[in-house]
Amino acid sequence: MGKEKLVVIGNGMAGMRTVEEILARDPGKYEITVFGAEPEPNYDRIMLSPLLAGEKSFAQIVINPLDWYAQNKIELIAGEHVDWIDRARKTVRGANGTTRAYDKLLLATGSNPFTLPLPGVGRPGVMTFRSKADVEEMLAIAAPGKKAVVIGGGLLGLEAAHGLNLRGMKVAIVHLMPTLMERQLDASAAHLLEQKLSQRGMRIFTSANTEAFDGEGEDGPVSAVLLKDGTRIEADLVVMAVGIRPNAGLGRAVGLACDRGIKVDASLRTSDENIFAIGECVEFDKQCFGLVAPIWEMAKIAADHLTGVAQTAFMPIATGTRLKVSGIEMFSAGEFLGDASTEDVVLRDAARGIYKRLVLRGDKLVGVVCFGDASDASWYFQLLKDGVDLGDLRETVIYGPRAAAGDPLESLALLGDDAEICGCNGVKKGSIVNAIESGCGSLDEVRACTKASASCGSCTGLVEGLLKLTLGADFKPASVKPMCKCTAYGHDEVRHRIRGQELKTIPAVMQALEWTTPDGCAACRPALNFYLLCEWPGEYQDDQQSRFVNERMHANIQKDGTYSVIPRMWGGVTSAAELRAIADVCDKFAIPTVKITGGQRVDMLGVKKEDLPAVWADLNAAGMVSGHAYGKALRTVKTCVGSEWCRFGTQDSTAMGIALEKMTWGSWHPHKVKLAVSGCPRNCAEATIKDYGVVATEAGWDLHVGGNGGIKVRATELLCKVTTEAEVLEYCGAFLQLYRQEARYLERTAPWIERVGLKYVQERIVDDAQNRAALYEKFLYAQRFAQIDPWAQEAATNQTSYQPLAELV
């Protein structure tokens, strides 16, 4: 007897989660065909916001890559939506004419974004935010300085606003209700959220009713959003995020029982016994579902019935809403607004941006709101679901499980098996414990088996706690080299936690990761300062006292205690006026030695510490800025004279070098970074021993990466060949950003590339044009806050950081 045929309509998260559950129960039962309306493999729609923001590439949000379908002998028909089901003949037909027979059919058609029926809604630049294609459409318009208006102050709208804001756009949020996210937050938390978003430069319009989308002519691109109160908000891009509707059109067309969604029973079966439905397209007991947790539960129930392994029933239970909006953790559950029969227990920590509100009825928790820190959400939700009589716990419950249990492992032990640990992937404590007991002995193995902690990473500490709790003495932390004596975590995990848990200050990192030394040390503080500066440009305030002495002094200390000062010379080009200013400074301050550096600049050696402000005041007055010769930063861009003067030159290397330096100067890195541009393959500028080297050819430019001089000389490797100057700049920005956000502190590009491999870098930058563009945009966004002369800043704020901390010298 041959396999039964299962056809799945919908290649999204719900449908493919059900297929995964079916394969886990009975991999040989079905011959599976999947129709997907989008041309891509299954991807994590929750991660569209990081994709829009440039924080992730599309490859990083793919859940099931194409080879997964092949390995599991699944036929994927991508880019073709199904427009008809012949229930009598048990066949489906795609829009391109593709027909497949089925024994069982699974509908996972998801939802459709609601579109406001307003004048101008069809204008170019007015769109929704629901798919990879939507992101690509936004990115085609998005650019630093352009204006975006997001209609809708719910989760999806705020995530779109956050992503566009990180792209450098001027963002306005228009929301119909008086407060943002009114379905998830009380007024106090919503007010804090509005403050946070405003601090990031977003304009918020609440109680605002949109009237029309204006533009030139009837069909011209959108230029403004008009509100009913007469307000006009300029816009190059408008994103509507005002809700979703179950995509039940196909089910309704073929005669399945439907109301708002496709009606299903407790087995997820529709009114046709051979057709099941799951996800946002369904309606069960007059409810529709949009959160991950109930949909993942649906997947298990549907798989049980499709494989016949169990007769389980879907029973919606109370769920908490755990969210991360624009990087801010939030959680709400139950009667979080309260009423006349309840009382509130509130904790506010303005300095840390944390707010908690517990709603009690008698001695029982009936509602909870957490803002800024949702690490205790699972514990609170367990108390709420179980109806625990708080008793003596009532006095300390607001402070979380540590105050109640004294031991974080004990508080984890108190959670029931159905407590949700990973909100992104709907993974409960019991599933994680079962995986550990089945042989998953490390964080990476648990991630691979259950997907817990595999997305945003905010639950990593809880997963590690379950490993310790379950394995006891057998638990062995990953054998990574700690970044310093203050922590057991390595550089990579620290960066993962900073990103995933949205940690934005050094104290927050040390607290969340349980640093053993309260203030850190000379090894970890500079690293944490860089990681935070790289991850949160424009938000994190650079901590000068966490820098090495040279970076605090903005000059290189010499063996006799004096300093070396090197002003920047763009591409090695100078002028008589600049040289005259340097000579005047040398005479005025009796600077004993002047030297031409290997990076084509002038080095003034022997400057007294007390003279540094005055030396730089004179250099600044002459139009010269810091060369950052002292920093883990962009140092120099060395050039030859190129085609403008040299008879062998094929391209204008000097102009190209100046353009690169103007774009990259002031950028901080894990280590020093040097660039060079040679005007022909003779390579007089020695571009092939630089971190990023550019060699001109008749056809364009060869781009080289990962070289350095020093004790261990390393020649570059060829990244790729390009033809235009714009490509040289884009590839440079993308390469430096990838290095900035993935290398370990004090790791130069050469050992970094040796560790990760050139192929990895090429896959991220050369092969993936979308990811390259996102990295480039993120680099340019960070540069909005980085390109500043430190001595000019010192003078402007009348502040100095001269007093070195001995341990950082």
N, C-alpha and C positions, 0 to 999 in steps of 0.2 A: 504494500500500500504506500503510495507516494505521500509526500508532505502536503499538508493543507496550505492553502494560499491566504496570506494575510496582506491586505493592502492598507497602508497608512496614508491618509490625506493630511498633510501637514508635517513639515520637517523641522518643527520648532522644538523648544525645550520640553513641552508636555508630551508630544508624540514620541520623541526619541527617548525620553525617560521611561516611557511605557515599554518601548522596544528593548531597552537595556534590562528592564525587569523581566520581560518575557525570556530573553536570552539567559538570564541568571537562573530561571526556573526550569526551562525545557528548551535548550538551544536547537534541538532537532525537530521541533514540532511544526514550524512554519517555513514556507518559502515566502520571504518578505519583500514587498515592493513599497517604496516610499515616494510619494509625490510631494515636491516642495515648490511653492510658488516663486521663491527666491532662488537665484542661480548658485548660491553659496551652500556649503555644508552646514550642519547644525551649529549654531553659535549661541552664546549667552547673551540674551537680549538685555539682561540686567546691566551688562557691562558696556552698553552703548554710550553711556555718559563718559567713561574713561576713554573710549574710542574717539568720541567727539573732542575731548579735551587734549588728546594727543598723549595721554598717559599710558595707553595700551595700543598695540597694533591689532589688526583684525586677526592675525594668526594666533595671538595670545587669548582671544576670546572664543575661539572655535572650541566647541565641546567634543564633537566627534569629527575628526578630519576624514578626508575622502578614503584614505586607506583603511579606516575602521569599517566602513561599509563593505569594502572589498574583503577584508579579513573575515567578516561575519556573513559573507555571501548575501548581502542585502543589495537589491537593485535600487539605486537612487535615480529618480527622474527629476532633476533639478531645473528650475526656471520654467516650469509648466504647471499652472494651477488646474485643478479638476473642475470642469464645468457641468458634469452630469453623472448621475448614478442610475444605472438601470437595475432596480431592486429585484425585478422578476428574473432577469438573466444573470444577476449578480456580477455585473461588470461596472467599471468606472471608465470615464472618457476624459482625457486631458484637453486643454484648449488647443493644443497643436495636433489633436487627433489620436494621440496615444491611448490605447485601450488595454486594460488589464482585468482579468477575472479574479474574483475573490471567493473564499469560503467565509472569511470573517473580514469585516471592514472596521477600521478605527478612524473616527473623525477627530482631528486635532487642529482645527482651522483657526483657533485663537480668537482675536478680537480686532476690531477696526477702530482707528482713532476717530473721535468725533470732530467734525468740521463745522465751524460756525457759519451759518447761512447769512452772511453779511455782504454788502456791496464791496466788490474788489477782492473777494476771497480767491478768485482764479488768477490774480496777478502773479507774474514771476516774482519769486522771493517770498511768497506766502506758502508755508508748508507745515506738515505735521512731523512728529518725532517718534518713529516707531520701528524703523528698520535701518540696516546698513546703508541702503540706498538713500534714505533720508539724511543720514550723516554725511554721505558724499555730496548731496545737494547743498547742505549747509556749508560744507567746507569749500565748495566752489565759490561761495560768496564771502565767507568769513575772512577777515583780515584785520590786523591791528588798526585801531582807530575807527573802523566802521561801526555802524549802530545796529543793534539787534533788539527787538522787542519780543518778549515771550509772553503769550497769553495763557495764564493759568499758573497759580501759585501752589499747586500740589507737588507731589514727589517728582513726577516726570518733568514738569515745567521748570522746577528749580534745578534739576540735574542738567537740563538743556542750558539754562542760564549759566550755571557753573562752568560747563564745558566751553561755551562761547566766551565767557569772561576770561578763562585761561588762554583763549586764542587771541586775547588782546582787544576784543570788541567792547564797545560801550553798551552795556546791557541794561534794559529796563524791563521790569516784571509787572504785568497788569493782572490783577486778581479781582474777581467779582465780589468775594466775601470780605468782611472786615479784617480778618487775620489770615495769615498764610497757613496752609496745611491744617485747616480747621477740623478735618476728620481724624487727624492723628495727634494734634497738640492742643493743650489748653492755651488760653490767651497769654499767660506769662511766658511759656516756652516759645510761643509764636512771636512774641515781642523780642525775645533774645535772638531768635533766628533772623528776624528782620534787621536787628542791629548788626549781626555778624555779616549778613549779605551787604548791607550798606557800607560797612567798613571796607569791603572788597571792591567798592566803587559801583555797585549796582543801585539803580533807582527803583524804588518800590511804590507801586500805585495800588492801594487796596480800596475796597468798595468802589471799584472802577468798572464801568460797563462799556464794553467796546461797541462802537457804532459802525465803523467802516474802515476799509484799508485804502488809503489814498495813493495816487500815482498819476503820472502824466498820461492823459488820454484814457481810453477805456481799457486798453490792454497793456499799458506800459508797466514796467517793474514797480513794485511797491516803494513808496518814499516816506510814508507816515501812517501811523495808527491814530484814528480819530476816536475820542471817547465821547460819551453822551453829554458830559458836562462841558464840552467845548475844548478840552485839552487836546493838543496835537503833539504826538511824540514821533520825532523823526526816526526813520528806519530804513536800513538797506536790506534787512532780513526780518521776517516775522515768523515765529514758531508758535503754532497752536498746540497746546497741551491741556485740553479742557475735558478730558475724559475718554473712555473707550466704550464700545458696545460689542457684545458677543457677535462673532462672525457666524451667524446661524443661517445665512442666506441659502447655502447649498442644501442644508437639511430641510429647510422650509420648502424649497423648490421641489424636492423629491418626495414630499408628503410625510416627513417625519414629524412627530408631535413637537411643537415649538411654542414658546411664549417669548420671553426676552431672549432666551437661549434655547439650544436643543435639549429637550427634556430627557433626563436619564433616571433610572432607578438606582437602588443602592449598589448594584453590581456594575454601574456605569453603562448599562445597556439602554439603547434607545427604544422607541416603539417598534422597531424592527429587530427581531431577536438575533439577527446576524450582524447588526451594526452597533458598535460601541462608540462612545464619545467621551472626550476628556479635555480638561483645561478651561480656558476662558470662554470657549464657545458653548459650554454646557450650562444647564439650569437644573438644580436638584432641590426639591422641596422649596421652590420659589426663591432660591438663592443662586446668585452667580458668584464666581470666584476669580480673584485676580492675584492673590498672594501665593508665594511659592509653596508654603507648607501644605495647604489643603490639596494643591495640584499634585505634589509629590505623593501624597497619600492616595489620591485618585489613581496614579500610575500603578501603585502596588495592587490596589483592589482590581483594576482592570486586568492586570497581568495574571492575577490569581484566577480569574474567571476565564480568560482567553486560553490559559494553559490547563485549566481544570484541576489545579493543585489544591485549591481551597475555595470554600463558599463564604468568603469574607464580605462584609457590608461597609459601604462608605457612610460614615457618620460624621458630619461636620462638628468640630469641637471649637471651643473658644480659642482664638489665636491672638497672640500679641503681634503688634506691628513693629518690627525692628528695621530701622532705616538708617541710611547714611546719606545725608543730603548735603551736597557741596562740601563733603569731607567732614561733616558734623554728625556724630552719632546721636541717634534718638531711638526711643522706644515708648510705646504706649499700649495699654491693654485695659479691658474692662470699662468700668464707669469712670473714666478719667476726668470727666467734667464735674462729677459729684452732683448732689442735690440736697434738699433740706434735711434729709435723714443721715447725711454723711458729715465727716469732719476731715480736715486735711492736716497732714504732717509735711512740712516743706523744708527743704535744704537748698540754700543758695550759696554758691561760691563764686563771687563776681570775678575774682582774680583769675580763676581757672575756667571761667565760662561754663560752670556746671550748675544744673538746676534739677531737683528731684521733687516730685509731688506724689505722695501716697494718699489715696482716698480710702478711709476706713469707715466701715459701718459696724459700730460696736467694736469688738476686738478682732474683726476680720478685714483683711485687705480686699477691696472690691475694685480698685482702679489704681493705675500707676502711670506716671509720665517721667521719663528720664531724658534730659537734654545735655549734650556735651560729653556724656560718659554713660554708655549702656552696658558696661562690663558686668553689672549685677542684674541685668534684665532677666536672665533665665531663673535666677533664684526668686526674684519678686513674682515672676509669672507662676512659678510652681506653688508659692504660698497662696496666690490668688485662685489658681485652678483647684487646689486641694481644699480650699476653704479652711485653712489652718487657723485655729484660735491662737492669736499671738501671745496672749498671756504676758509673761515677763519680757518677752521679745519686743513688746510694743515700745519700750523705752529706747531701744537701740536699732530698731528695724530700718530707720532712715539712713543709717550709716553702712548698711549692707551686710553681707554674710560674714565678712571677716570680723566685724564687731560682734556678731552673734555667735560665731563658732570659734573665733580666735585663730583658726588654722584654715587657710584657703582650701586645702585638700579635704578637710572635714566638711566645708560648705559644699564642695562638689559631691561628696559622698551622700549628702542629704538630698540631692536632686533625684527625682524619679527617672526611670528609664525613658519616659516619653518627653523629658525636658529637652527643648530644642537648644542645641549648642551652636550649630552653624546656620544662621538665618539665610545666607545666600543660596545654600543648596538643600535646606530643609533637613539637616541631619540631626538626629536625636541622640541623646546620651547612650541609650541602649545599643544603637547601631555601631557607635564608636567602640563601646566596651566589647561588643561581640567580635568586631574586627580585630581588636587587640588580643582577645582571648583565642582568636583563630590564627594568630601568628604575626600580626602587624606590630612590630616592636619599635618602630621609629615614627617620627612625625611625618616624614616623606611617605612611608608605607601606608599610614592611616589616610593621608591626603589622596594617595593613588587609589585606595580601596573604597573609601567612603565619600571623597570630595570635601570632607570637612576641612576648613582652613585653606582651601585651594583657591578661593576667589579673593575677597578683600583682605583676609588675614586677621581680622579683628578678634576671631575666636581662637587664635593660635595658642594663647596661654591656657585656655580651658582644655583644649585637646592635649596639650602637654601635661596638664594636671591629671587628666584621665589616664594617660600613659603611666605616670608615676603611681597613681592610686591603684591601677589594675595590676601592674607588673611588680610593684613594690621594690624589693632589693634587686630584682632582675632588670629594672629599668636602667638603661645606659644611655645618657644623652649622646647626641650625634658627636662623632669625634672630629669636631672642627676646632681650629685654633681660636681661642677667645681673642677679641680685639684688644683686651687689656686685662689686668688683674681684677678689675672691678666687676666683671661680668663673665658668665659662661658662654655668652653668645658670640658668634663670629660676626664679621663685618656684614656679610650677605644677609644674615637673619635680622640683624639690627636694622638694616635698610628696609627689609621686607616689613618689619613691624612699624617703622616710622611711616611707611606708605600705607599699609593696610589698616593700622589703628589710628591714623590721622594724628600722630604725635607731633606737636609743633613747637615745643620748647625743650631745652636740655633737661630741666627738672622733670618734665612730663615723661621723657624717654627713660630717665633713671628710675622714676617711680614705677612706670608700667612694666619695665623689664627687671625690676628689683635689683638695682645696682647695689653692690655690697659696700661701696664707699660713697657716702652721701653726696659729695661734691665732685666725684670723678677724679681723674688724674691727668697728667700731662699727655698721656697717649690717647685717652678716649675723648677728652673735651674738644680738641681741634677736629677730630674725626666727626663727632656728633655735630659740631658747628657747621662743618661743610655739608654733611648729609642733609641737615635741615634747611640750609641755605639753598641747596640744589633742589630739594623736593618742594619747598614752599616759597618760591620767589615772590616778592611783594608782600608776603605775610610775615615770614620769620625775620626777626631783627638780629642782624649779625652781632655776635657776642665777641667784642674785641679782646676781652680777657681770656678767651678760649683759643686765641691764636698764638703761634710761635712769635718770639721776640721780633724777628725781622718784619713780620706782617703787622705787628702792633706799632713798630717804629716807622714803617713804610720806607725802610732802608736796610741795607745789608751791614750787619755788625762785622767788624774786622778784628784780627787777633790782638790789636793794641787798644781795643775799646772804642775806636772811632768808627765812622760809618761811611759806606759807599753810596753815592747818589747817582742814579742813571735816569735821565729824562727820556721820554719816548720819542723816537724818530721814525715816523711812519714809513715802513718798508726800507729803512736805512737811508732815507732821503732827508737832507737838512738844508739849511740856508745860511747865508752870511749873517742874518739877523739873529738866528738861533745860536750860531757859533760865537757871535759877539756877546750875547747874553751870558753864555757859559763862561767865556773868558772874563767878563766883568765879575761874575759870581766867584770865580777862582781867585781873582785878585782881591776882592772885597773881604773874603773869609779866609784868605791865606791857605787855600786848599793845596796840599803839596804835590799831588800826583794826578795827572789827567791821562786817560788811556782809551784807545779805541778797542771796543769789545769784539768778540767773535760774532756777535749779533748785529754788527754795523751801528753801534751807538757809542756815545761818549760817556765814560765812567769817571766820576770825580771821587777820588779816594782820599780818606783822611779828614772827613768832615766831623767836627765835634758835635756831640749829641745836642748841646744847648743851641747850636747854630742851625739845626735842621729846619725849624719853622721859618727862619729868616731866609735861608738858602732857597727853600721852596717858594716862599712868597715872591722872591725875585724871579725865579724861573716861571712861575705861574703868570706873573705880570708880563713876561715875554711871550706868553701863549704856549708854554710847554707844560706837559702833564707827566704824571708818573709813568715810568716804564715797567712798573711791577716786577722789577728784577729780583725782588726779595720774596716773592710770593709763590704759593702753589696756584699758579695762575698762568694766563697767556703771557709769555715773556716777549719773544721777538717774532717778526716775520722777515726773514732774510731774503733779499732779492739780488738778482744781477740786473744789468741795465737793459737787457732784452732788446726787442726789435727796434726800440726808439733810437738806440745808438749803436748796438753791436751788429756787425755785418753777418754774423751767424744766427742772430736772433730770429725766431719764428713767430713769437707773440710778445705783447707788451707785458713782460713779467713784473716790471716795477709798478705799473698801475694795478695789476692784479694783486700784487702783494699788499699795496696800500689799501685796496678794497677789503681784502681779508682781515687786515689789522684793524681797520675802522669798524668792521663788523664784530670782531672777537675780543677787542681790548677790554680789560677790566673783568673778564670772565674768570671765575674761580674754578679750580679743578682738583682732582685727587692729588695731583703732583704738578710740577712745572710742565708747560706745554710750549713747544717751539714749532714754528711753521717756516717754510721756505718756498720760494717760487723761482724756478730756473727758466730762462727764456728759450732754451733749446736743449736737446739731449746731451750736450756737453756738460750740463749740470754744474755750472760754476757756483751756484748758490748752495750746493751740497744738500739738495732737497731730499735725497734718498737716505739721509740719516736723521730725519726730523720726525716729529710725531705725526705731522700731516705735511706731505711734500707734494708740490705741484711741478710737473715738468712739461714745458710746452713742446708741441710737435707741429708739423705742418697741418695735421688734421684737427688739432684742438689741444687737449690737455690730458696727461696721464696723472692719475691721482694715486699717491702712495701713502701708506699709513704704517705706524708702529716702529719707527726707527729712532735711534738715539746714539749719541757719542758716549763719552764717559769711559769708565773703567772697562765695561763690557759693551763694545760697539755692536750695534745691531742695524743692519740695513733694512730698509722698509720692504713691505710687500705691496704688490700692485693691487689696489682696491678695484679700480675700473678705469675706463677711458671715457671722457666726455668731450663735447664739442663747443660748449658755450661758457662764457664767464659766469652766467647766472647759475649754471650747474655746478661750477667749482665752488661757489658760495654755498649753495644748498647742501651739497655733499659734505662740505666742511662743517657747517652748522649741525647737520644730522650726526656726523661722526663724533664731534666733540660732545654733543648732548648725550649720545649713547654711552660714551666713555664716562661722562660726568655722573650719570645716574646708575651705572652698573659696576664701575671699577671700585676697588677698595681704596680707602684713603692711604696715600703715600705709595700707590701703585702706578707707575708710569704706563703709557700706552703700550710700550713694547712687552713687558711681562703680562699685561692684561690680555693682549692679543694672543700671546703664547698660551695663556691659560684657557681662553674661551675658543680660540681658533679663528683664523681669518674667514673661514666659511660662514661661521655664525655672524660675523660682522657684515659680510656681503649679503647674507639672507635678510638681515634687518634693514640694510641701507640700499643696496643695489637692486635686489630682487623685489623688494616690497616698496613700491613707489609711494603708497599711501602712508606707510609707517615712516618713510624717509621725510615726507612732507610734514608729518606730525612732529617728528623730532626737531626738524628745522624750525618750525613755528614755536615750539616750546623753548628752543635756544634763544630765538629772537625775543620771546616774551620775557625770559629771564634777564636778557640784556637791557631791557627797559629799566631795570633796577640796579644793574651792575656797572654800566659804563659811567663811572664817575671818578674824578681824580681825588684820591684820598686826602691829599694835602689841601686841595681847594675845599673839601668837605670839612676838614679840621678847622680851617680859617672861618668858614661860614657859620659853624656851630660854636666856635670859640672853645673847642674841646680838644684835649690831647690824650694820648694813651701811652705816654712815655714811660711810665713806671712799669718795668717788666716784672712778671712773676718769675721768680728764680727757677722754678721747676720747668718752665717752658722755654728757657733760654737755650 
